[in-house]
Amino acid sequence: MAEQLGSDRAELMRLAARRVLDEPGLIEQAVNREIFRSEKNKAHLMARHARRQARRHTLHD
């Protein structure tokens, strides 16, 4: 991929690291999307997500 973009692997890794450090929420969102795809655990994970969201809202009030 790096060769196709006219770059090298190290530069792509630095750019990826920079993006993650600039927006750490992206990792959590990506992980959550992957987890929610699992139908086996979906109900459990959705309930946990709702509890976390409710907790966040009560902490900010």
PDB file of N, CA, C, O and CB in Angstrom:
ATOM      1  N   MET A   1       0.827  -1.190   0.000  1.00  0.00           N
ATOM      2  CA  MET A   1       0.000   0.000   0.000  1.00  0.00           C
ATOM      3  C   MET A   1       0.871   1.254   0.000  1.00  0.00           C
ATOM      4  O   MET A   1       0.598   2.209  -0.727  1.00  0.00           O
ATOM      5  CB  MET A   1      -0.941  -0.002   1.208  1.00  0.00           C
ATOM      6  N   ALA A   2       1.920   1.243   0.820  1.00  0.00           N
ATOM      7  CA  ALA A   2       2.797   2.416   0.881  1.00  0.00           C
ATOM      8  C   ALA A   2       3.389   2.713  -0.488  1.00  0.00           C
ATOM      9  O   ALA A   2       3.480   3.873  -0.891  1.00  0.00           O
ATOM     10  CB  ALA A   2       3.921   2.200   1.908  1.00  0.00           C
ATOM     11  N   GLU A   3       3.785   1.683  -1.192  1.00  0.00           N
ATOM     12  CA  GLU A   3       4.382   1.877  -2.511  1.00  0.00           C
ATOM     13  C   GLU A   3       3.381   2.486  -3.477  1.00  0.00           C
ATOM     14  O   GLU A   3       3.736   3.338  -4.292  1.00  0.00           O
ATOM     15  CB  GLU A   3       4.904   0.552  -3.063  1.00  0.00           C
ATOM     16  N   GLN A   4       2.133   2.051  -3.387  1.00  0.00           N
ATOM     17  CA  GLN A   4       1.083   2.588  -4.254  1.00  0.00           C
ATOM     18  C   GLN A   4       0.850   4.072  -3.997  1.00  0.00           C
ATOM     19  O   GLN A   4       0.470   4.814  -4.902  1.00  0.00           O
ATOM     20  CB  GLN A   4      -0.218   1.816  -4.050  1.00  0.00           C
ATOM     21  N   LEU A   5       1.077   4.496  -2.767  1.00  0.00           N
ATOM     22  CA  LEU A   5       0.863   5.891  -2.399  1.00  0.00           C
ATOM     23  C   LEU A   5       2.110   6.749  -2.553  1.00  0.00           C
ATOM     24  O   LEU A   5       2.090   7.946  -2.265  1.00  0.00           O
ATOM     25  CB  LEU A   5       0.377   5.972  -0.985  1.00  0.00           C
ATOM     26  N   GLY A   6       3.200   6.129  -3.010  1.00  0.00           N
ATOM     27  CA  GLY A   6       4.438   6.875  -3.176  1.00  0.00           C
ATOM     28  C   GLY A   6       5.070   7.225  -1.846  1.00  0.00           C
ATOM     29  O   GLY A   6       5.659   8.296  -1.698  1.00  0.00           O
ATOM     30  N   SER A   7       4.955   6.335  -0.881  1.00  0.00           N
ATOM     31  CA  SER A   7       5.454   6.581   0.456  1.00  0.00           C
ATOM     32  C   SER A   7       6.164   5.324   0.947  1.00  0.00           C
ATOM     33  O   SER A   7       6.364   4.375   0.189  1.00  0.00           O
ATOM     34  CB  SER A   7       4.305   6.989   1.418  1.00  0.00           C
ATOM     35  N   ASP A   8       6.540   5.331   2.218  1.00  0.00           N
ATOM     36  CA  ASP A   8       7.095   4.118   2.799  1.00  0.00           C
ATOM     37  C   ASP A   8       6.295   3.749   4.036  1.00  0.00           C
ATOM     38  O   ASP A   8       5.499   4.544   4.536  1.00  0.00           O
ATOM     39  CB  ASP A   8       8.592   4.299   3.145  1.00  0.00           C
ATOM     40  N   ARG A   9       6.510   2.553   4.516  1.00  0.00           N
ATOM     41  CA  ARG A   9       5.731   2.036   5.639  1.00  0.00           C
ATOM     42  C   ARG A   9       5.904   2.898   6.894  1.00  0.00           C
ATOM     43  O   ARG A   9       4.931   3.166   7.598  1.00  0.00           O
ATOM     44  CB  ARG A   9       6.136   0.593   5.937  1.00  0.00           C
ATOM     45  N   ALA A  10       7.102   3.320   7.168  1.00  0.00           N
ATOM     46  CA  ALA A  10       7.364   4.123   8.368  1.00  0.00           C
ATOM     47  C   ALA A  10       6.561   5.426   8.344  1.00  0.00           C
ATOM     48  O   ALA A  10       6.002   5.834   9.362  1.00  0.00           O
ATOM     49  CB  ALA A  10       8.870   4.433   8.488  1.00  0.00           C
ATOM     50  N   GLU A  11       6.506   6.067   7.192  1.00  0.00           N
ATOM     51  CA  GLU A  11       5.753   7.315   7.091  1.00  0.00           C
ATOM     52  C   GLU A  11       4.260   7.074   7.307  1.00  0.00           C
ATOM     53  O   GLU A  11       3.593   7.858   7.981  1.00  0.00           O
ATOM     54  CB  GLU A  11       5.989   7.973   5.726  1.00  0.00           C
ATOM     55  N   LEU A  12       3.737   5.989   6.734  1.00  0.00           N
ATOM     56  CA  LEU A  12       2.324   5.675   6.935  1.00  0.00           C
ATOM     57  C   LEU A  12       2.033   5.378   8.399  1.00  0.00           C
ATOM     58  O   LEU A  12       0.981   5.762   8.908  1.00  0.00           O
ATOM     59  CB  LEU A  12       1.913   4.485   6.066  1.00  0.00           C
ATOM     60  N   MET A  13       2.943   4.705   9.077  1.00  0.00           N
ATOM     61  CA  MET A  13       2.761   4.414  10.505  1.00  0.00           C
ATOM     62  C   MET A  13       2.766   5.707  11.324  1.00  0.00           C
ATOM     63  O   MET A  13       1.965   5.860  12.246  1.00  0.00           O
ATOM     64  CB  MET A  13       3.869   3.459  11.010  1.00  0.00           C
ATOM     65  N   ARG A  14       3.661   6.629  10.992  1.00  0.00           N
ATOM     66  CA  ARG A  14       3.689   7.917  11.697  1.00  0.00           C
ATOM     67  C   ARG A  14       2.386   8.686  11.490  1.00  0.00           C
ATOM     68  O   ARG A  14       1.843   9.264  12.431  1.00  0.00           O
ATOM     69  CB  ARG A  14       4.882   8.765  11.219  1.00  0.00           C
ATOM     70  N   LEU A  15       1.890   8.689  10.254  1.00  0.00           N
ATOM     71  CA  LEU A  15       0.636   9.383   9.973  1.00  0.00           C
ATOM     72  C   LEU A  15      -0.534   8.749  10.719  1.00  0.00           C
ATOM     73  O   LEU A  15      -1.393   9.454  11.248  1.00  0.00           O
ATOM     74  CB  LEU A  15       0.357   9.383   8.472  1.00  0.00           C
ATOM     75  N   ALA A  16      -0.566   7.413  10.762  1.00  0.00           N
ATOM     76  CA  ALA A  16      -1.629   6.722  11.490  1.00  0.00           C
ATOM     77  C   ALA A  16      -1.545   7.033  12.980  1.00  0.00           C
ATOM     78  O   ALA A  16      -2.564   7.299  13.618  1.00  0.00           O
ATOM     79  CB  ALA A  16      -1.547   5.203  11.257  1.00  0.00           C
ATOM     80  N   ALA A  17      -0.348   7.001  13.530  1.00  0.00           N
ATOM     81  CA  ALA A  17      -0.168   7.302  14.953  1.00  0.00           C
ATOM     82  C   ALA A  17      -0.600   8.733  15.254  1.00  0.00           C
ATOM     83  O   ALA A  17      -1.250   8.985  16.269  1.00  0.00           O
ATOM     84  CB  ALA A  17       1.302   7.090  15.371  1.00  0.00           C
ATOM     85  N   ARG A  18      -0.249   9.653  14.395  1.00  0.00           N
ATOM     86  CA  ARG A  18      -0.641  11.052  14.582  1.00  0.00           C
ATOM     87  C   ARG A  18      -2.159  11.186  14.604  1.00  0.00           C
ATOM     88  O   ARG A  18      -2.717  11.902  15.436  1.00  0.00           O
ATOM     89  CB  ARG A  18      -0.047  11.935  13.469  1.00  0.00           C
ATOM     90  N   ARG A  19      -2.822  10.492  13.682  1.00  0.00           N
ATOM     91  CA  ARG A  19      -4.281  10.574  13.621  1.00  0.00           C
ATOM     92  C   ARG A  19      -4.910  10.014  14.893  1.00  0.00           C
ATOM     93  O   ARG A  19      -5.852  10.597  15.432  1.00  0.00           O
ATOM     94  CB  ARG A  19      -4.811   9.820  12.392  1.00  0.00           C
ATOM     95  N   VAL A  20      -4.393   8.890  15.370  1.00  0.00           N
ATOM     96  CA  VAL A  20      -4.924   8.285  16.592  1.00  0.00           C
ATOM     97  C   VAL A  20      -4.706   9.212  17.781  1.00  0.00           C
ATOM     98  O   VAL A  20      -5.600   9.378  18.611  1.00  0.00           O
ATOM     99  CB  VAL A  20      -4.263   6.917  16.855  1.00  0.00           C
ATOM    100  N   LEU A  21      -3.522   9.817  17.866  1.00  0.00           N
ATOM    101  CA  LEU A  21      -3.233  10.705  18.994  1.00  0.00           C
ATOM    102  C   LEU A  21      -4.072  11.976  18.940  1.00  0.00           C
ATOM    103  O   LEU A  21      -4.454  12.522  19.975  1.00  0.00           O
ATOM    104  CB  LEU A  21      -1.751  11.065  19.016  1.00  0.00           C
ATOM    105  N   ASP A  22      -4.356  12.442  17.727  1.00  0.00           N
ATOM    106  CA  ASP A  22      -5.177  13.639  17.571  1.00  0.00           C
ATOM    107  C   ASP A  22      -6.647  13.373  17.882  1.00  0.00           C
ATOM    108  O   ASP A  22      -7.351  14.257  18.371  1.00  0.00           O
ATOM    109  CB  ASP A  22      -5.040  14.178  16.161  1.00  0.00           C
ATOM    110  N   GLU A  23      -7.112  12.150  17.598  1.00  0.00           N
ATOM    111  CA  GLU A  23      -8.520  11.805  17.799  1.00  0.00           C
ATOM    112  C   GLU A  23      -8.633  10.418  18.445  1.00  0.00           C
ATOM    113  O   GLU A  23      -8.970   9.452  17.760  1.00  0.00           O
ATOM    114  CB  GLU A  23      -9.292  11.843  16.448  1.00  0.00           C
ATOM    115  N   PRO A  24      -8.360  10.303  19.735  1.00  0.00           N
ATOM    116  CA  PRO A  24      -8.365   8.985  20.383  1.00  0.00           C
ATOM    117  C   PRO A  24      -9.729   8.302  20.385  1.00  0.00           C
ATOM    118  O   PRO A  24      -9.803   7.079  20.500  1.00  0.00           O
ATOM    119  CB  PRO A  24      -7.887   9.121  21.796  1.00  0.00           C
ATOM    120  N   GLY A  25     -10.779   9.049  20.262  1.00  0.00           N
ATOM    121  CA  GLY A  25     -12.118   8.459  20.226  1.00  0.00           C
ATOM    122  C   GLY A  25     -12.354   7.576  19.016  1.00  0.00           C
ATOM    123  O   GLY A  25     -13.247   6.728  19.029  1.00  0.00           O
ATOM    124  N   LEU A  26     -11.559   7.769  17.966  1.00  0.00           N
ATOM    125  CA  LEU A  26     -11.718   6.952  16.770  1.00  0.00           C
ATOM    126  C   LEU A  26     -11.495   5.477  17.061  1.00  0.00           C
ATOM    127  O   LEU A  26     -12.178   4.621  16.498  1.00  0.00           O
ATOM    128  CB  LEU A  26     -10.764   7.414  15.690  1.00  0.00           C
ATOM    129  N   ILE A  27     -10.541   5.174  17.937  1.00  0.00           N
ATOM    130  CA  ILE A  27     -10.259   3.776  18.266  1.00  0.00           C
ATOM    131  C   ILE A  27     -11.466   3.153  18.947  1.00  0.00           C
ATOM    132  O   ILE A  27     -11.893   2.061  18.571  1.00  0.00           O
ATOM    133  CB  ILE A  27      -9.011   3.662  19.170  1.00  0.00           C
ATOM    134  N   GLU A  28     -12.018   3.830  19.939  1.00  0.00           N
ATOM    135  CA  GLU A  28     -13.171   3.294  20.655  1.00  0.00           C
ATOM    136  C   GLU A  28     -14.348   3.087  19.710  1.00  0.00           C
ATOM    137  O   GLU A  28     -15.039   2.072  19.790  1.00  0.00           O
ATOM    138  CB  GLU A  28     -13.571   4.227  21.800  1.00  0.00           C
ATOM    139  N   GLN A  29     -14.574   4.035  18.827  1.00  0.00           N
ATOM    140  CA  GLN A  29     -15.673   3.907  17.872  1.00  0.00           C
ATOM    141  C   GLN A  29     -15.471   2.710  16.953  1.00  0.00           C
ATOM    142  O   GLN A  29     -16.412   1.959  16.695  1.00  0.00           O
ATOM    143  CB  GLN A  29     -15.808   5.183  17.044  1.00  0.00           C
ATOM    144  N   ALA A  30     -14.249   2.527  16.457  1.00  0.00           N
ATOM    145  CA  ALA A  30     -13.963   1.411  15.561  1.00  0.00           C
ATOM    146  C   ALA A  30     -14.136   0.076  16.269  1.00  0.00           C
ATOM    147  O   ALA A  30     -14.705  -0.865  15.715  1.00  0.00           O
ATOM    148  CB  ALA A  30     -12.550   1.527  15.003  1.00  0.00           C
ATOM    149  N   VAL A  31     -13.642   0.003  17.494  1.00  0.00           N
ATOM    150  CA  VAL A  31     -13.781  -1.238  18.260  1.00  0.00           C
ATOM    151  C   VAL A  31     -15.253  -1.522  18.520  1.00  0.00           C
ATOM    152  O   VAL A  31     -15.705  -2.655  18.352  1.00  0.00           O
ATOM    153  CB  VAL A  31     -13.002  -1.153  19.595  1.00  0.00           C
ATOM    154  N   ASN A  32     -15.997  -0.513  18.926  1.00  0.00           N
ATOM    155  CA  ASN A  32     -17.428  -0.706  19.184  1.00  0.00           C
ATOM    156  C   ASN A  32     -18.167  -1.168  17.934  1.00  0.00           C
ATOM    157  O   ASN A  32     -19.031  -2.040  18.018  1.00  0.00           O
ATOM    158  CB  ASN A  32     -18.050   0.588  19.704  1.00  0.00           C
ATOM    159  N   ARG A  33     -17.840  -0.595  16.774  1.00  0.00           N
ATOM    160  CA  ARG A  33     -18.489  -1.033  15.529  1.00  0.00           C
ATOM    161  C   ARG A  33     -18.226  -2.510  15.265  1.00  0.00           C
ATOM    162  O   ARG A  33     -19.134  -3.246  14.878  1.00  0.00           O
ATOM    163  CB  ARG A  33     -17.995  -0.192  14.340  1.00  0.00           C
ATOM    164  N   GLU A  34     -16.994  -2.940  15.472  1.00  0.00           N
ATOM    165  CA  GLU A  34     -16.659  -4.340  15.255  1.00  0.00           C
ATOM    166  C   GLU A  34     -17.375  -5.245  16.243  1.00  0.00           C
ATOM    167  O   GLU A  34     -17.860  -6.314  15.871  1.00  0.00           O
ATOM    168  CB  GLU A  34     -15.159  -4.544  15.358  1.00  0.00           C
ATOM    169  N   ILE A  35     -17.443  -4.829  17.484  1.00  0.00           N
ATOM    170  CA  ILE A  35     -18.114  -5.637  18.502  1.00  0.00           C
ATOM    171  C   ILE A  35     -19.603  -5.736  18.204  1.00  0.00           C
ATOM    172  O   ILE A  35     -20.186  -6.815  18.308  1.00  0.00           O
ATOM    173  CB  ILE A  35     -17.889  -5.045  19.903  1.00  0.00           C
ATOM    174  N   PHE A  36     -20.217  -4.631  17.839  1.00  0.00           N
ATOM    175  CA  PHE A  36     -21.655  -4.633  17.581  1.00  0.00           C
ATOM    176  C   PHE A  36     -22.019  -5.500  16.386  1.00  0.00           C
ATOM    177  O   PHE A  36     -23.170  -5.917  16.254  1.00  0.00           O
ATOM    178  CB  PHE A  36     -22.146  -3.218  17.353  1.00  0.00           C
ATOM    179  N   ARG A  37     -21.062  -5.777  15.520  1.00  0.00           N
ATOM    180  CA  ARG A  37     -21.329  -6.645  14.373  1.00  0.00           C
ATOM    181  C   ARG A  37     -21.577  -8.081  14.803  1.00  0.00           C
ATOM    182  O   ARG A  37     -22.206  -8.851  14.078  1.00  0.00           O
ATOM    183  CB  ARG A  37     -20.169  -6.594  13.392  1.00  0.00           C
ATOM    184  N   SER A  38     -21.097  -8.430  15.948  1.00  0.00           N
ATOM    185  CA  SER A  38     -21.261  -9.788  16.446  1.00  0.00           C
ATOM    186  C   SER A  38     -22.686  -9.960  16.968  1.00  0.00           C
ATOM    187  O   SER A  38     -23.017  -9.457  18.042  1.00  0.00           O
ATOM    188  CB  SER A  38     -20.221 -10.104  17.558  1.00  0.00           C
ATOM    189  N   GLU A  39     -23.502 -10.643  16.240  1.00  0.00           N
ATOM    190  CA  GLU A  39     -24.901 -10.831  16.632  1.00  0.00           C
ATOM    191  C   GLU A  39     -25.018 -11.601  17.948  1.00  0.00           C
ATOM    192  O   GLU A  39     -25.966 -11.397  18.706  1.00  0.00           O
ATOM    193  CB  GLU A  39     -25.664 -11.566  15.529  1.00  0.00           C
ATOM    194  N   LYS A  40     -24.073 -12.469  18.213  1.00  0.00           N
ATOM    195  CA  LYS A  40     -24.120 -13.291  19.417  1.00  0.00           C
ATOM    196  C   LYS A  40     -24.125 -12.431  20.680  1.00  0.00           C
ATOM    197  O   LYS A  40     -24.824 -12.749  21.642  1.00  0.00           O
ATOM    198  CB  LYS A  40     -22.937 -14.254  19.443  1.00  0.00           C
ATOM    199  N   ASN A  41     -23.361 -11.360  20.684  1.00  0.00           N
ATOM    200  CA  ASN A  41     -23.204 -10.520  21.872  1.00  0.00           C
ATOM    201  C   ASN A  41     -23.932  -9.183  21.773  1.00  0.00           C
ATOM    202  O   ASN A  41     -23.797  -8.340  22.660  1.00  0.00           O
ATOM    203  CB  ASN A  41     -21.749 -10.270  22.122  1.00  0.00           C
ATOM    204  N   LYS A  42     -24.682  -8.986  20.730  1.00  0.00           N
ATOM    205  CA  LYS A  42     -25.239  -7.662  20.464  1.00  0.00           C
ATOM    206  C   LYS A  42     -26.121  -7.136  21.591  1.00  0.00           C
ATOM    207  O   LYS A  42     -25.954  -5.989  22.006  1.00  0.00           O
ATOM    208  CB  LYS A  42     -26.029  -7.696  19.193  1.00  0.00           C
ATOM    209  N   ALA A  43     -27.052  -7.935  22.096  1.00  0.00           N
ATOM    210  CA  ALA A  43     -27.963  -7.451  23.143  1.00  0.00           C
ATOM    211  C   ALA A  43     -27.190  -7.061  24.398  1.00  0.00           C
ATOM    212  O   ALA A  43     -27.445  -6.012  24.990  1.00  0.00           O
ATOM    213  CB  ALA A  43     -29.014  -8.525  23.483  1.00  0.00           C
ATOM    214  N   HIS A  44     -26.259  -7.898  24.796  1.00  0.00           N
ATOM    215  CA  HIS A  44     -25.440  -7.612  25.978  1.00  0.00           C
ATOM    216  C   HIS A  44     -24.628  -6.332  25.784  1.00  0.00           C
ATOM    217  O   HIS A  44     -24.566  -5.487  26.678  1.00  0.00           O
ATOM    218  CB  HIS A  44     -24.499  -8.793  26.277  1.00  0.00           C
ATOM    219  N   LEU A  45     -24.014  -6.196  24.627  1.00  0.00           N
ATOM    220  CA  LEU A  45     -23.167  -5.038  24.373  1.00  0.00           C
ATOM    221  C   LEU A  45     -23.976  -3.757  24.241  1.00  0.00           C
ATOM    222  O   LEU A  45     -23.529  -2.696  24.677  1.00  0.00           O
ATOM    223  CB  LEU A  45     -22.349  -5.257  23.122  1.00  0.00           C
ATOM    224  N   MET A  46     -25.146  -3.842  23.651  1.00  0.00           N
ATOM    225  CA  MET A  46     -25.992  -2.657  23.534  1.00  0.00           C
ATOM    226  C   MET A  46     -26.452  -2.196  24.924  1.00  0.00           C
ATOM    227  O   MET A  46     -26.522  -0.996  25.190  1.00  0.00           O
ATOM    228  CB  MET A  46     -27.215  -2.949  22.626  1.00  0.00           C
ATOM    229  N   ALA A  47     -26.763  -3.149  25.804  1.00  0.00           N
ATOM    230  CA  ALA A  47     -27.164  -2.787  27.167  1.00  0.00           C
ATOM    231  C   ALA A  47     -26.010  -2.125  27.904  1.00  0.00           C
ATOM    232  O   ALA A  47     -26.210  -1.136  28.609  1.00  0.00           O
ATOM    233  CB  ALA A  47     -27.646  -4.028  27.942  1.00  0.00           C
ATOM    234  N   ARG A  48     -24.816  -2.657  27.749  1.00  0.00           N
ATOM    235  CA  ARG A  48     -23.637  -2.058  28.391  1.00  0.00           C
ATOM    236  C   ARG A  48     -23.392  -0.657  27.856  1.00  0.00           C
ATOM    237  O   ARG A  48     -23.075   0.261  28.613  1.00  0.00           O
ATOM    238  CB  ARG A  48     -22.388  -2.936  28.168  1.00  0.00           C
ATOM    239  N   HIS A  49     -23.540  -0.500  26.554  1.00  0.00           N
ATOM    240  CA  HIS A  49     -23.353   0.816  25.944  1.00  0.00           C
ATOM    241  C   HIS A  49     -24.375   1.817  26.507  1.00  0.00           C
ATOM    242  O   HIS A  49     -24.028   2.957  26.814  1.00  0.00           O
ATOM    243  CB  HIS A  49     -23.481   0.721  24.401  1.00  0.00           C
ATOM    244  N   ALA A  50     -25.629   1.384  26.638  1.00  0.00           N
ATOM    245  CA  ALA A  50     -26.669   2.266  27.180  1.00  0.00           C
ATOM    246  C   ALA A  50     -26.351   2.659  28.623  1.00  0.00           C
ATOM    247  O   ALA A  50     -26.551   3.808  29.016  1.00  0.00           O
ATOM    248  CB  ALA A  50     -28.049   1.580  27.110  1.00  0.00           C
ATOM    249  N   ARG A  51     -25.854   1.700  29.411  1.00  0.00           N
ATOM    250  CA  ARG A  51     -25.490   2.020  30.802  1.00  0.00           C
ATOM    251  C   ARG A  51     -24.355   3.042  30.839  1.00  0.00           C
ATOM    252  O   ARG A  51     -24.382   3.980  31.635  1.00  0.00           O
ATOM    253  CB  ARG A  51     -25.075   0.737  31.566  1.00  0.00           C
ATOM    254  N   ARG A  52     -23.370   2.857  29.985  1.00  0.00           N
ATOM    255  CA  ARG A  52     -22.234   3.801  29.948  1.00  0.00           C
ATOM    256  C   ARG A  52     -22.678   5.189  29.529  1.00  0.00           C
ATOM    257  O   ARG A  52     -22.245   6.188  30.103  1.00  0.00           O
ATOM    258  CB  ARG A  52     -21.147   3.299  28.991  1.00  0.00           C
ATOM    259  N   GLN A  53     -23.544   5.250  28.526  1.00  0.00           N
ATOM    260  CA  GLN A  53     -24.054   6.550  28.078  1.00  0.00           C
ATOM    261  C   GLN A  53     -24.839   7.226  29.196  1.00  0.00           C
ATOM    262  O   GLN A  53     -24.690   8.427  29.420  1.00  0.00           O
ATOM    263  CB  GLN A  53     -24.943   6.386  26.826  1.00  0.00           C
ATOM    264  N   ALA A  54     -25.673   6.462  29.900  1.00  0.00           N
ATOM    265  CA  ALA A  54     -26.454   7.029  31.002  1.00  0.00           C
ATOM    266  C   ALA A  54     -25.527   7.534  32.096  1.00  0.00           C
ATOM    267  O   ALA A  54     -25.758   8.598  32.671  1.00  0.00           O
ATOM    268  CB  ALA A  54     -27.437   5.986  31.571  1.00  0.00           C
ATOM    269  N   ARG A  55     -24.480   6.770  32.384  1.00  0.00           N
ATOM    270  CA  ARG A  55     -23.521   7.184  33.413  1.00  0.00           C
ATOM    271  C   ARG A  55     -22.812   8.474  32.996  1.00  0.00           C
ATOM    272  O   ARG A  55     -22.597   9.361  33.823  1.00  0.00           O
ATOM    273  CB  ARG A  55     -22.486   6.063  33.673  1.00  0.00           C
ATOM    274  N   ARG A  56     -22.452   8.577  31.731  1.00  0.00           N
ATOM    275  CA  ARG A  56     -21.785   9.794  31.244  1.00  0.00           C
ATOM    276  C   ARG A  56     -22.708  11.006  31.381  1.00  0.00           C
ATOM    277  O   ARG A  56     -22.271  12.091  31.763  1.00  0.00           O
ATOM    278  CB  ARG A  56     -21.349   9.621  29.767  1.00  0.00           C
ATOM    279  N   HIS A  57     -23.978  10.806  31.065  1.00  0.00           N
ATOM    280  CA  HIS A  57     -24.928  11.922  31.144  1.00  0.00           C
ATOM    281  C   HIS A  57     -25.154  12.365  32.572  1.00  0.00           C
ATOM    282  O   HIS A  57     -25.316  13.558  32.826  1.00  0.00           O
ATOM    283  CB  HIS A  57     -26.254  11.537  30.513  1.00  0.00           C
ATOM    284  N   THR A  58     -25.168  11.430  33.516  1.00  0.00           N
ATOM    285  CA  THR A  58     -25.381  11.799  34.917  1.00  0.00           C
ATOM    286  C   THR A  58     -24.140  12.462  35.501  1.00  0.00           C
ATOM    287  O   THR A  58     -24.253  13.310  36.386  1.00  0.00           O
ATOM    288  CB  THR A  58     -25.759  10.565  35.745  1.00  0.00           C
ATOM    289  N   LEU A  59     -22.948  12.085  35.015  1.00  0.00           N
ATOM    290  CA  LEU A  59     -21.727  12.700  35.501  1.00  0.00           C
ATOM    291  C   LEU A  59     -21.594  14.140  35.036  1.00  0.00           C
ATOM    292  O   LEU A  59     -21.016  14.968  35.741  1.00  0.00           O
ATOM    293  CB  LEU A  59     -20.531  11.903  35.053  1.00  0.00           C
ATOM    294  N   HIS A  60     -22.121  14.447  33.859  1.00  0.00           N
ATOM    295  CA  HIS A  60     -22.003  15.801  33.312  1.00  0.00           C
ATOM    296  C   HIS A  60     -23.062  16.746  33.820  1.00  0.00           C
ATOM    297  O   HIS A  60     -22.946  17.959  33.645  1.00  0.00           O
ATOM    298  CB  HIS A  60     -22.065  15.756  31.825  1.00  0.00           C
ATOM    299  N   ASP A  61     -24.093  16.214  34.447  1.00  0.00           N
ATOM    300  CA  ASP A  61     -25.183  17.082  34.947  1.00  0.00           C
ATOM    301  C   ASP A  61     -24.822  17.735  36.241  1.00  0.00           C
ATOM    302  O   ASP A  61     -25.620  18.491  36.794  1.00  0.00           O
ATOM    303  CB  ASP A  61     -26.462  16.295  35.129  1.00  0.00           C
TER     304      ASP A  61
END
